[in-house]
Amino acid sequence: MSPTVFRENGYRFFFFSREEERMHVHVVSSEGEAKFWLEPEIELAKNYRYSRKQLKEIESLVEVHYNELISAWQQYFRS
């Protein structure tokens, strides 16, 4: 199961169940996929087919929704 945290601008932001301990979020759309670390700071972990411009847009969405992502992670994995 991979719960969707939110969708915006054609991107889906979600978690994989217990993939690894370090907080992160996966992003997927018809154009590619990526993974961003949420700690110790927001940082690109993996990228598949996104342009630099798209990665900047995605990273800014992660920043805007940061508290929501952290809260969703804690609820999902610590429950």
N, C-alpha and C positions, 0 to 999 in steps of 0.2 A: 504494500500500500504506500502511495506517495501523496500525502495531503497537499493540496494547493493552498497557499497562503493568500495570494491575490493574483489577479490578471490585470495587465495594463499595457496599452499600446501594442497589443498583439503578442505580448510575452506572458508566459505562465511562470510564476515563481513558486517553487515547491521543495519539499524535503523527500529524501529516500529514508525508509525505515532503518535506523541504526547502522548506517553505512560506515560512519566513523564518529569519534567523540567530538572533535573540533567543530564548533558551530559554523555552518555554511548553508548556502542556498543554491539550488539549481535553477537555471532559467532556460526555457525552451520556447521556440517559435518555429514557424515554417521555414525560417531562414538559417537556423542554427541552434546551438546550445552552448551553455557556459556554466561555470561553477564559481561562486564567489565565497571566499572566507568572510565570516562576520567578526572573527576575533583573531588576534588581538586588535586588528583593524580591518576595515573593508579592503579586500585585495582579490584580484583575479587569480583563481586557482587553475582553471582550465578553460580553453576556448575552442570551439569547433565551428568554423565558418562565419563567425561574426566579424564585421569590419571594426576598425578602431573607433569610428563614429558611433556604431551601434553599441560597442562596449562602454563608451562614455555615457550614452543614454541609459543603458542598463544599470551601470554603477550609480548614476544619479537617482534612479528609481529605488535602488537598494538603500541609498542614503535617506531618501524621503520616507521610506517604509521601515527603516532600521528598527525602531522600537516595536513595531508590529511583528517583524520577523523574529526578533529575540523573544518576545512574549509567546509567539506561536511555537517556537522551538522548545521553550521551557515547558509549556503546557503539553505538547505532544510527546516529548521524550522523558519528561520527569513525572508523568502521571502514572 
